Amino acid sequence: DNCRVIIHNYNAAFGENPVGDNAEITAALMGNNPKGINFLREDSGLRLNEKGELLDGHGTPFFFHQVSAKVMEIRSAGLDRQLFTFDDVVTR
């Protein structure tokens, strides 16, 4: 949910979602955007790996799928840490 809220806040500020792969989206959320706004607060509970990717609660990078300019699907690989399996958690 924290990741969804941060994406929503970015959308509210810019009228669209950040685009790219996980690392590019994370960079945009951390201030590499036209207004230099850092949407990732330390108290969000979200972590990054050494590649600069946002991680889910199991330490797996989120998968971001841009559905439209205003809708982004955010997928957590779940407990098995493999994407596109039965235990994935998906939010928009």
Buried (B, 14 or more C-beta within 10 A) or exposed (E): EBBEEBBBEBBEEBEEBBEEEBBBBBBBBBEBBEEEBEBBEEEBEBEBBEEBBBBBEEEBBBBBEBEEEEEBEBBBBBEEEEBEEEEBBEEE
